[in-house]
Amino acid sequence: MGDLIKLTEDNIINGVLVYAPHKTKDEGDQTLQARVPLHPKAVELIEKYKGLVPDGRLFPFITPQKYNEAIKTIFTKVGITRNVVVRNPKSGENEIKPINEIASSHLARRTFVGNAYFKVSDPNIIGKMSGHVEGSKAFSRYRKIEDSTLQDVINQLG
């Protein structure tokens, strides 16, 4: 969320969103650049708000709290309410909660990484788009290797 609200048209180079993720900018010898080719739907959103934000940012400012509240509201309105297991940060115990009650920008980021990894299965490519440094522990927690992916590997062995 912190990176999103700072993006401007200058961050788009030849149809690719390029930025230094705040969380990883100080890791390693060089500043890591995330590079995300823009999906047509992302381009539509950027065009929708083009010129409407006085300071040149891609999107109007919204606080992280209101942004996450909006995500929860959208999940509820479209009926994404299935139960998921989450870890209670205070007790360390697993709990079952409706996903619309815990949805957030961070969940969206994790979902992007997981879905992209499911399609590509190359951590270097997904890490480049998500701004994770090679060997990132956070990145390894984000991706879930599905049984179907494991089966595809076995099938490719002949």
MARDOLO-329517 format. One record per residue: residue number from 1; residue in three letters; x, y, z of N, C-alpha, C in turn. Coordinates in Angstrom, 3 decimals, decimal comma. Example, Ala and Ser with C-alpha at 12.3 -4.5 7.8 and 13.67 -1.06 7.14 Angstrom:
<sites>
+-----+------+----------+----------+----------+----------+----------+----------+----------+----------+----------+
:  nr : rest :     n_c1 :     n_c2 :     n_c3 :    ca_c1 :    ca_c2 :    ca_c3 :     c_c1 :     c_c2 :     c_c3 :
+-----+------+----------+----------+----------+----------+----------+----------+----------+----------+----------+
:   1 :  ala :   13,190 :   -5,690 :    7,800 :   12,300 :   -4,500 :    7,800 :   13,200 :   -3,300 :    7,800 :
:   2 :  ser :   12,850 :   -2,250 :    7,080 :   13,670 :   -1,060 :    7,140 :   12,900 :    0,030 :    7,870 :
+-----+------+----------+----------+----------+----------+----------+----------+----------+----------+----------+
</sites>
This chain:
<sites>
+-----+------+----------+----------+----------+----------+----------+----------+----------+----------+----------+
:  nr : rest :     n_c1 :     n_c2 :     n_c3 :    ca_c1 :    ca_c2 :    ca_c3 :     c_c1 :     c_c2 :     c_c3 :
+-----+------+----------+----------+----------+----------+----------+----------+----------+----------+----------+
:   1 :  met :    0,831 :   -1,188 :    0,000 :    0,000 :    0,000 :    0,000 :    0,875 :    1,251 :    0,000 :
:   2 :  gly :    1,928 :    1,220 :    0,795 :    2,822 :    2,368 :    0,866 :    3,467 :    2,681 :   -0,470 :
:   3 :  asp :    3,812 :    1,653 :   -1,222 :    4,402 :    1,862 :   -2,543 :    3,346 :    2,346 :   -3,534 :
:   4 :  leu :    2,155 :    1,773 :   -3,475 :    1,086 :    2,094 :   -4,425 :    0,746 :    3,580 :   -4,417 :
:   5 :  ile :    0,626 :    4,175 :   -3,230 :    0,183 :    5,562 :   -3,167 :    1,252 :    6,552 :   -3,638 :
:   6 :  lys :    2,486 :    6,078 :   -3,837 :    3,564 :    6,959 :   -4,289 :    3,808 :    6,881 :   -5,797 :
:   7 :  leu :    3,201 :    5,930 :   -6,468 :    3,484 :    5,718 :   -7,889 :    2,974 :    6,869 :   -8,747 :
:   8 :  thr :    3,774 :    7,236 :   -9,757 :    3,394 :    8,275 :  -10,718 :    3,565 :    7,714 :  -12,124 :
:   9 :  glu :    3,205 :    8,515 :  -13,122 :    3,385 :    8,082 :  -14,514 :    4,856 :    7,818 :  -14,824 :
:  10 :  asp :    5,758 :    8,465 :  -14,102 :    7,191 :    8,239 :  -14,318 :    7,597 :    6,807 :  -13,979 :
:  11 :  asn :    6,780 :    6,111 :  -13,178 :    7,074 :    4,721 :  -12,829 :    6,702 :    3,741 :  -13,944 :
:  12 :  ile :    6,054 :    4,225 :  -14,990 :    5,659 :    3,349 :  -16,101 :    6,616 :    3,591 :  -17,265 :
:  13 :  ile :    7,341 :    2,549 :  -17,617 :    8,323 :    2,627 :  -18,695 :    8,012 :    1,529 :  -19,703 :
:  14 :  asn :    7,610 :    1,938 :  -20,901 :    7,278 :    0,986 :  -21,971 :    6,281 :   -0,077 :  -21,523 :
:  15 :  gly :    5,234 :    0,346 :  -20,819 :    4,191 :   -0,586 :  -20,400 :    4,545 :   -1,443 :  -19,204 :
:  16 :  val :    5,654 :   -1,108 :  -18,526 :    6,096 :   -1,862 :  -17,354 :    6,148 :   -0,914 :  -16,156 :
:  17 :  leu :    5,527 :   -1,321 :  -15,051 :    5,589 :   -0,561 :  -13,813 :    6,919 :   -0,883 :  -13,141 :
:  18 :  val :    7,735 :    0,131 :  -12,897 :    9,065 :   -0,050 :  -12,315 :    9,151 :    0,803 :  -11,052 :
:  19 :  tyr :    9,530 :    0,171 :   -9,944 :    9,675 :    0,916 :   -8,690 :   10,563 :    0,143 :   -7,726 :
:  20 :  ala :   11,090 :    0,850 :   -6,739 :   11,900 :    0,227 :   -5,690 :   10,992 :   -0,011 :   -4,489 :
:  21 :  pro :   10,642 :   -1,262 :   -4,211 :    9,761 :   -1,542 :   -3,073 :   10,371 :   -1,045 :   -1,766 :
:  22 :  his :    9,567 :   -0,355 :   -0,993 :   10,030 :    0,214 :    0,269 :   10,615 :   -0,851 :    1,198 :
:  23 :  lys :    9,965 :   -2,013 :    1,273 :   10,410 :   -3,040 :    2,217 :   11,753 :   -3,650 :    1,844 :
:  24 :  thr :   12,114 :   -3,602 :    0,573 :   13,350 :   -4,269 :    0,159 :   14,401 :   -3,301 :   -0,359 :
:  25 :  lys :   14,143 :   -1,999 :   -0,323 :   15,075 :   -1,063 :   -0,944 :   16,443 :   -1,006 :   -0,283 :
:  26 :  asp :   16,527 :   -1,388 :    0,971 :   17,807 :   -1,314 :    1,659 :   18,500 :   -2,667 :    1,796 :
:  27 :  glu :   17,956 :   -3,702 :    1,163 :   18,553 :   -5,029 :    1,258 :   19,530 :   -5,241 :    0,113 :
:  28 :  gly :   20,630 :   -5,869 :    0,390 :   21,587 :   -6,214 :   -0,654 :   22,465 :   -5,039 :   -1,049 :
:  29 :  asp :   23,302 :   -5,256 :   -2,061 :   24,253 :   -4,250 :   -2,498 :   23,615 :   -3,173 :   -3,365 :
:  30 :  gln :   22,563 :   -3,541 :   -4,100 :   21,910 :   -2,598 :   -4,986 :   20,439 :   -2,501 :   -4,619 :
:  31 :  thr :   19,861 :   -1,343 :   -4,937 :   18,432 :   -1,182 :   -4,721 :   17,705 :   -2,112 :   -5,684 :
:  32 :  leu :   16,819 :   -2,909 :   -5,140 :   16,050 :   -3,848 :   -5,943 :   14,937 :   -3,095 :   -6,646 :
:  33 :  gln :   14,729 :   -3,394 :   -7,908 :   13,622 :   -2,804 :   -8,648 :   12,601 :   -3,881 :   -8,958 :
:  34 :  ala :   11,360 :   -3,607 :   -8,585 :   10,268 :   -4,475 :   -9,009 :    9,880 :   -4,039 :  -10,415 :
:  35 :  arg :    9,610 :   -4,996 :  -11,286 :    9,223 :   -4,717 :  -12,672 :    7,984 :   -5,545 :  -12,972 :
:  36 :  val :    6,863 :   -4,864 :  -13,187 :    5,597 :   -5,549 :  -13,415 :    4,997 :   -5,086 :  -14,736 :
:  37 :  pro :    4,977 :   -5,958 :  -15,748 :    4,277 :   -5,583 :  -16,988 :    2,805 :   -5,331 :  -16,658 :
:  38 :  leu :    2,260 :   -4,251 :  -17,192 :    0,894 :   -3,875 :  -16,849 :   -0,135 :   -4,701 :  -17,609 :
:  39 :  his :   -1,072 :   -5,257 :  -16,880 :   -2,208 :   -5,976 :  -17,436 :   -3,161 :   -4,940 :  -18,037 :
:  40 :  pro :   -3,902 :   -5,285 :  -19,089 :   -4,849 :   -4,326 :  -19,679 :   -5,824 :   -3,712 :  -18,661 :
:  41 :  lys :   -6,247 :   -4,465 :  -17,668 :   -7,158 :   -3,913 :  -16,652 :   -6,454 :   -2,857 :  -15,800 :
:  42 :  ala :   -5,166 :   -3,060 :  -15,528 :   -4,400 :   -2,063 :  -14,783 :   -4,274 :   -0,791 :  -15,612 :
:  43 :  val :   -4,031 :   -0,940 :  -16,906 :   -3,925 :    0,219 :  -17,797 :   -5,249 :    0,988 :  -17,801 :
:  44 :  glu :   -6,384 :    0,266 :  -17,821 :   -7,705 :    0,912 :  -17,771 :   -7,852 :    1,756 :  -16,511 :
:  45 :  leu :   -7,451 :    1,208 :  -15,364 :   -7,553 :    1,950 :  -14,104 :   -6,655 :    3,190 :  -14,110 :
:  46 :  ile :   -5,465 :    3,035 :  -14,622 :   -4,536 :    4,165 :  -14,682 :   -5,124 :    5,263 :  -15,567 :
:  47 :  glu :   -5,682 :    4,865 :  -16,706 :   -6,298 :    5,836 :  -17,610 :   -7,505 :    6,513 :  -16,959 :
:  48 :  lys :   -8,276 :    5,763 :  -16,186 :   -9,469 :    6,298 :  -15,522 :   -9,115 :    7,484 :  -14,618 :
:  49 :  tyr :   -7,981 :    7,395 :  -13,924 :   -7,596 :    8,423 :  -12,967 :   -6,571 :    9,417 :  -13,510 :
:  50 :  lys :   -6,158 :    9,231 :  -14,763 :   -5,134 :   10,092 :  -15,356 :   -5,579 :   11,559 :  -15,317 :
:  51 :  gly :   -4,723 :   12,393 :  -14,749 :   -4,995 :   13,816 :  -14,681 :   -5,926 :   14,245 :  -13,559 :
:  52 :  leu :   -6,480 :   13,298 :  -12,814 :   -7,419 :   13,640 :  -11,741 :   -6,744 :   13,877 :  -10,399 :
:  53 :  val :   -5,513 :   13,416 :  -10,276 :   -4,800 :   13,563 :   -9,010 :   -3,818 :   14,726 :   -9,176 :
:  54 :  pro :   -3,995 :   15,787 :   -8,387 :   -3,211 :   17,006 :   -8,586 :   -1,695 :   16,838 :   -8,515 :
:  55 :  asp :   -1,197 :   15,966 :   -7,669 :    0,265 :   15,857 :   -7,515 :    0,900 :   14,832 :   -8,451 :
:  56 :  gly :    0,151 :   14,323 :   -9,430 :    0,715 :   13,446 :  -10,443 :    0,756 :   11,974 :  -10,101 :
:  57 :  arg :    0,268 :   11,605 :   -8,913 :    0,244 :   10,177 :   -8,577 :   -0,765 :    9,463 :   -9,478 :
:  58 :  leu :   -0,585 :    8,150 :   -9,618 :   -1,466 :    7,369 :  -10,494 :   -2,895 :    7,277 :   -9,959 :
:  59 :  phe :   -3,023 :    7,240 :   -8,636 :   -4,337 :    7,042 :   -8,031 :   -4,578 :    8,041 :   -6,906 :
:  60 :  pro :   -5,845 :    8,358 :   -6,640 :   -6,151 :    9,257 :   -5,521 :   -5,688 :    8,646 :   -4,205 :
:  61 :  phe :   -5,322 :    9,505 :   -3,272 :   -4,854 :    9,039 :   -1,974 :   -6,015 :    8,482 :   -1,163 :
:  62 :  ile :   -5,753 :    7,380 :   -0,521 :   -6,689 :    6,791 :    0,427 :   -5,829 :    6,204 :    1,536 :
:  63 :  thr :   -6,256 :    6,348 :    2,752 :   -5,439 :    5,820 :    3,848 :   -5,397 :    4,298 :    3,775 :
:  64 :  pro :   -4,324 :    3,697 :    4,270 :   -4,268 :    2,234 :    4,280 :   -5,474 :    1,612 :    4,986 :
:  65 :  gln :   -5,936 :    2,233 :    6,058 :   -7,088 :    1,684 :    6,785 :   -8,339 :    1,703 :    5,921 :
:  66 :  lys :   -8,604 :    2,820 :    5,243 :   -9,801 :    2,907 :    4,386 :   -9,673 :    1,974 :    3,178 :
:  67 :  tyr :   -8,452 :    1,836 :    2,670 :   -8,195 :    0,937 :    1,539 :   -8,529 :   -0,504 :    1,936 :
:  68 :  asn :   -8,054 :   -0,924 :    3,100 :   -8,323 :   -2,288 :    3,570 :   -9,800 :   -2,479 :    3,908 :
:  69 :  glu :  -10,450 :   -1,451 :    4,442 :  -11,897 :   -1,532 :    4,700 :  -12,647 :   -1,713 :    3,385 :
:  70 :  ala :  -12,222 :   -0,993 :    2,338 :  -12,870 :   -1,103 :    1,031 :  -12,705 :   -2,517 :    0,467 :
:  71 :  ile :  -11,538 :   -3,108 :    0,654 :  -11,307 :   -4,481 :    0,178 :  -12,260 :   -5,447 :    0,889 :
:  72 :  lys :  -12,406 :   -5,309 :    2,189 :  -13,326 :   -6,159 :    2,961 :  -14,766 :   -5,987 :    2,456 :
:  73 :  thr :  -15,158 :   -4,747 :    2,196 :  -16,508 :   -4,461 :    1,705 :  -16,742 :   -5,108 :    0,339 :
:  74 :  ile :  -15,756 :   -5,006 :   -0,536 :  -15,879 :   -5,615 :   -1,866 :  -16,015 :   -7,130 :   -1,741 :
:  75 :  phe :  -15,179 :   -7,754 :   -0,927 :  -15,276 :   -9,203 :   -0,716 :  -16,689 :   -9,572 :   -0,261 :
:  76 :  thr :  -17,223 :   -8,824 :    0,685 :  -18,554 :   -9,110 :    1,220 :  -19,619 :   -8,952 :    0,134 :
:  77 :  lys :  -19,565 :   -7,853 :   -0,619 :  -20,571 :   -7,575 :   -1,651 :  -20,588 :   -8,623 :   -2,756 :
:  78 :  val :  -19,414 :   -9,138 :   -3,116 :  -19,368 :  -10,132 :   -4,197 :  -19,488 :  -11,565 :   -3,680 :
:  79 :  gly :  -19,653 :  -11,714 :   -2,378 :  -19,913 :  -13,032 :   -1,813 :  -18,695 :  -13,895 :   -1,554 :
:  80 :  ile :  -17,523 :  -13,294 :   -1,457 :  -16,320 :  -14,068 :   -1,119 :  -16,228 :  -14,077 :    0,404 :
:  81 :  thr :  -16,799 :  -15,118 :    0,990 :  -16,931 :  -15,168 :    2,452 :  -16,502 :  -16,508 :    3,044 :
:  82 :  arg :  -15,836 :  -17,340 :    2,235 :  -15,460 :  -18,668 :    2,736 :  -14,572 :  -18,553 :    3,972 :
:  83 :  asn :  -14,599 :  -19,591 :    4,779 :  -13,768 :  -19,618 :    5,984 :  -12,340 :  -20,016 :    5,638 :
:  84 :  val :  -11,393 :  -19,381 :    6,318 :   -9,980 :  -19,688 :    6,144 :   -9,334 :  -19,818 :    7,524 :
:  85 :  val :   -8,242 :  -20,540 :    7,558 :   -7,496 :  -20,699 :    8,806 :   -6,460 :  -19,592 :    8,869 :
:  86 :  val :   -6,465 :  -18,839 :    9,980 :   -5,486 :  -17,779 :   10,194 :   -4,853 :  -17,962 :   11,564 :
:  87 :  arg :   -3,644 :  -17,476 :   11,684 :   -2,928 :  -17,567 :   12,956 :   -3,212 :  -16,312 :   13,766 :
:  88 :  asn :   -3,647 :  -16,492 :   14,982 :   -3,871 :  -15,366 :   15,888 :   -2,507 :  -14,847 :   16,328 :
:  89 :  pro :   -2,191 :  -13,571 :   16,017 :   -0,856 :  -13,057 :   16,337 :   -0,572 :  -12,974 :   17,840 :
:  90 :  lys :   -1,605 :  -12,862 :   18,653 :   -1,390 :  -12,762 :   20,100 :   -1,205 :  -14,127 :   20,754 :
:  91 :  ser :   -2,078 :  -15,077 :   20,384 :   -2,024 :  -16,390 :   21,034 :   -1,149 :  -17,386 :   20,284 :
:  92 :  gly :   -0,940 :  -17,145 :   18,985 :   -0,187 :  -18,090 :   18,181 :   -1,019 :  -19,278 :   17,731 :
:  93 :  glu :   -2,277 :  -19,312 :   18,138 :   -3,178 :  -20,411 :   17,781 :   -3,864 :  -20,142 :   16,448 :
:  94 :  asn :   -4,190 :  -21,223 :   15,727 :   -4,945 :  -21,096 :   14,496 :   -6,413 :  -20,858 :   14,812 :
:  95 :  glu :   -7,043 :  -20,012 :   14,019 :   -8,461 :  -19,710 :   14,148 :   -9,108 :  -19,769 :   12,778 :
:  96 :  ile :  -10,401 :  -19,993 :   12,764 :  -11,151 :  -19,986 :   11,507 :  -11,942 :  -18,693 :   11,445 :
:  97 :  lys :  -11,755 :  -17,953 :   10,328 :  -12,429 :  -16,663 :   10,138 :  -12,922 :  -16,573 :    8,702 :
:  98 :  pro :  -14,009 :  -15,829 :    8,478 :  -14,438 :  -15,561 :    7,094 :  -13,389 :  -14,689 :    6,398 :
:  99 :  ile :  -13,063 :  -15,026 :    5,170 :  -11,992 :  -14,321 :    4,461 :  -12,320 :  -12,848 :    4,250 :
: 100 :  asn :  -13,614 :  -12,522 :    4,126 :  -13,972 :  -11,120 :    3,930 :  -13,677 :  -10,271 :    5,167 :
: 101 :  glu :  -13,528 :  -10,896 :    6,320 :  -13,207 :  -10,149 :    7,537 :  -11,710 :   -9,901 :    7,699 :
: 102 :  ile :  -10,883 :  -10,661 :    6,984 :   -9,428 :  -10,502 :    7,121 :   -8,767 :  -10,014 :    5,834 :
: 103 :  ala :   -9,562 :   -9,828 :    4,765 :   -9,013 :   -9,384 :    3,485 :   -8,308 :   -8,036 :    3,641 :
: 104 :  ser :   -7,185 :   -7,888 :    2,922 :   -6,394 :   -6,664 :    3,022 :   -5,501 :   -6,532 :    1,793 :
: 105 :  ser :   -4,812 :   -5,405 :    1,703 :   -3,875 :   -5,222 :    0,593 :   -2,755 :   -6,264 :    0,673 :
: 106 :  his :   -2,376 :   -6,644 :    1,877 :   -1,330 :   -7,661 :    2,021 :   -1,814 :   -9,017 :    1,505 :
: 107 :  leu :   -3,071 :   -9,349 :    1,761 :   -3,639 :  -10,583 :    1,219 :   -3,629 :  -10,531 :   -0,310 :
: 108 :  ala :   -3,931 :   -9,364 :   -0,864 :   -3,905 :   -9,215 :   -2,320 :   -2,500 :   -9,461 :   -2,867 :
: 109 :  arg :   -1,507 :   -8,925 :   -2,188 :   -0,108 :   -9,126 :   -2,612 :    0,269 :  -10,601 :   -2,557 :
: 110 :  arg :   -0,089 :  -11,244 :   -1,456 :    0,217 :  -12,671 :   -1,311 :   -0,500 :  -13,497 :   -2,375 :
: 111 :  thr :   -1,741 :  -13,124 :   -2,671 :   -2,518 :  -13,842 :   -3,681 :   -1,889 :  -13,666 :   -5,058 :
: 112 :  phe :   -1,445 :  -12,445 :   -5,367 :   -0,768 :  -12,205 :   -6,641 :    0,457 :  -13,111 :   -6,769 :
: 113 :  val :    1,285 :  -13,125 :   -5,739 :    2,506 :  -13,945 :   -5,768 :    2,146 :  -15,420 :   -5,926 :
: 114 :  gly :    1,178 :  -15,890 :   -5,155 :    0,785 :  -17,301 :   -5,226 :    0,218 :  -17,689 :   -6,571 :
: 115 :  asn :   -0,670 :  -16,855 :   -7,113 :   -1,274 :  -17,150 :   -8,419 :   -0,252 :  -17,097 :   -9,546 :
: 116 :  ala :    0,624 :  -16,102 :   -9,502 :    1,658 :  -15,997 :  -10,533 :    2,614 :  -17,186 :  -10,449 :
: 117 :  tyr :    2,976 :  -17,573 :   -9,233 :    3,877 :  -18,704 :   -9,062 :    3,232 :  -19,999 :   -9,559 :
: 118 :  phe :    1,926 :  -20,134 :   -9,333 :    1,211 :  -21,323 :   -9,794 :    1,272 :  -21,429 :  -11,320 :
: 119 :  lys :    1,244 :  -20,292 :  -12,005 :    1,285 :  -20,280 :  -13,474 :    2,694 :  -20,460 :  -14,014 :
: 120 :  val :    3,702 :  -19,949 :  -13,307 :    5,056 :  -19,914 :  -13,847 :    6,019 :  -20,840 :  -13,126 :
: 121 :  ser :    5,886 :  -20,961 :  -11,807 :    6,748 :  -21,805 :  -10,978 :    8,222 :  -21,438 :  -11,045 :
: 122 :  asp :    8,537 :  -20,189 :  -11,357 :    9,924 :  -19,741 :  -11,348 :   10,033 :  -18,617 :  -10,325 :
: 123 :  pro :   10,633 :  -18,906 :   -9,174 :   10,678 :  -17,890 :   -8,125 :   11,435 :  -16,629 :   -8,536 :
: 124 :  asn :   12,383 :  -16,730 :   -9,454 :   13,127 :  -15,548 :   -9,877 :   12,245 :  -14,571 :  -10,655 :
: 125 :  ile :   11,379 :  -15,105 :  -11,513 :   10,478 :  -14,245 :  -12,293 :    9,464 :  -13,579 :  -11,377 :
: 126 :  ile :    8,833 :  -14,345 :  -10,510 :    7,814 :  -13,798 :   -9,619 :    8,462 :  -12,837 :   -8,616 :
: 127 :  gly :    9,645 :  -13,178 :   -8,121 :   10,363 :  -12,298 :   -7,202 :   10,685 :  -10,958 :   -7,841 :
: 128 :  lys :   11,022 :  -10,970 :   -9,120 :   11,322 :   -9,723 :   -9,835 :   10,089 :   -8,828 :   -9,906 :
: 129 :  met :    8,925 :   -9,436 :  -10,107 :    7,695 :   -8,643 :  -10,186 :    7,209 :   -8,180 :   -8,821 :
: 130 :  ser :    7,450 :   -8,986 :   -7,802 :    6,917 :   -8,650 :   -6,482 :    7,912 :   -7,884 :   -5,613 :
: 131 :  gly :    9,137 :   -7,760 :   -6,097 :   10,138 :   -7,005 :   -5,342 :   10,792 :   -7,782 :   -4,230 :
: 132 :  his :   10,791 :   -9,096 :   -4,325 :   11,452 :   -9,925 :   -3,313 :   12,872 :  -10,242 :   -3,754 :
: 133 :  val :   13,806 :  -10,121 :   -2,826 :   15,188 :  -10,471 :   -3,127 :   15,312 :  -11,988 :   -3,193 :
: 134 :  glu :   16,328 :  -12,453 :   -3,907 :   16,552 :  -13,893 :   -4,035 :   16,743 :  -14,513 :   -2,657 :
: 135 :  gly :   16,060 :  -15,604 :   -2,410 :   16,155 :  -16,301 :   -1,129 :   15,303 :  -15,691 :   -0,025 :
: 136 :  ser :   14,410 :  -14,784 :   -0,372 :   13,572 :  -14,114 :    0,615 :   12,701 :  -15,111 :    1,376 :
: 137 :  lys :   12,750 :  -15,032 :    2,704 :   11,905 :  -15,908 :    3,521 :   10,442 :  -15,555 :    3,354 :
: 138 :  ala :   10,140 :  -14,251 :    3,218 :    8,747 :  -13,825 :    3,022 :    8,207 :  -14,412 :    1,728 :
: 139 :  phe :    9,015 :  -14,372 :    0,673 :    8,560 :  -14,895 :   -0,614 :    8,231 :  -16,376 :   -0,508 :
: 140 :  ser :    9,058 :  -17,129 :    0,184 :    8,798 :  -18,562 :    0,296 :    7,515 :  -18,833 :    1,082 :
: 141 :  arg :    7,145 :  -17,930 :    2,003 :    5,884 :  -18,092 :    2,734 :    4,692 :  -17,728 :    1,856 :
: 142 :  tyr :    4,894 :  -16,836 :    0,887 :    3,799 :  -16,368 :    0,043 :    3,327 :  -17,441 :   -0,934 :
: 143 :  arg :    4,250 :  -18,233 :   -1,401 :    3,868 :  -19,168 :   -2,458 :    3,519 :  -20,529 :   -1,874 :
: 144 :  lys :    2,504 :  -21,096 :   -2,439 :    2,086 :  -22,438 :   -2,054 :    2,243 :  -23,310 :   -3,292 :
: 145 :  ile :    2,971 :  -24,366 :   -3,164 :    3,160 :  -25,263 :   -4,301 :    2,033 :  -26,287 :   -4,262 :
: 146 :  glu :    1,167 :  -26,200 :   -5,256 :   -0,001 :  -27,067 :   -5,330 :    0,412 :  -28,484 :   -5,719 :
: 147 :  asp :   -0,404 :  -29,467 :   -5,307 :   -0,144 :  -30,861 :   -5,680 :   -0,141 :  -31,031 :   -7,199 :
: 148 :  ser :   -0,993 :  -30,271 :   -7,887 :   -1,046 :  -30,390 :   -9,350 :    0,278 :  -29,945 :   -9,980 :
: 149 :  thr :    0,945 :  -28,966 :   -9,381 :    2,255 :  -28,530 :   -9,876 :    3,279 :  -29,638 :   -9,679 :
: 150 :  leu :    3,242 :  -30,278 :   -8,522 :    4,160 :  -31,393 :   -8,265 :    3,914 :  -32,526 :   -9,258 :
: 151 :  gln :    2,632 :  -32,818 :   -9,537 :    2,285 :  -33,870 :  -10,488 :    2,778 :  -33,506 :  -11,892 :
: 152 :  asp :    2,658 :  -32,235 :  -12,282 :    3,129 :  -31,797 :  -13,601 :    4,633 :  -32,040 :  -13,741 :
: 153 :  val :    5,385 :  -31,796 :  -12,686 :    6,829 :  -32,036 :  -12,723 :    7,108 :  -33,517 :  -12,950 :
: 154 :  ile :    6,422 :  -34,363 :  -12,227 :    6,604 :  -35,811 :  -12,394 :    6,228 :  -36,253 :  -13,800 :
: 155 :  asn :    5,110 :  -35,719 :  -14,319 :    4,664 :  -36,077 :  -15,668 :    5,672 :  -35,651 :  -16,728 :
: 156 :  gln :    6,358 :  -34,525 :  -16,514 :    7,330 :  -34,037 :  -17,475 :    8,595 :  -34,884 :  -17,496 :
: 157 :  leu :    8,800 :  -35,682 :  -16,447 :    9,980 :  -36,537 :  -16,396 :    9,873 :  -37,719 :  -17,352 :
: 158 :  gly :    8,659 :  -37,959 :  -17,824 :    8,450 :  -39,006 :  -18,832 :    8,198 :  -40,291 :  -18,233 :
+-----+------+----------+----------+----------+----------+----------+----------+----------+----------+----------+
</sites>
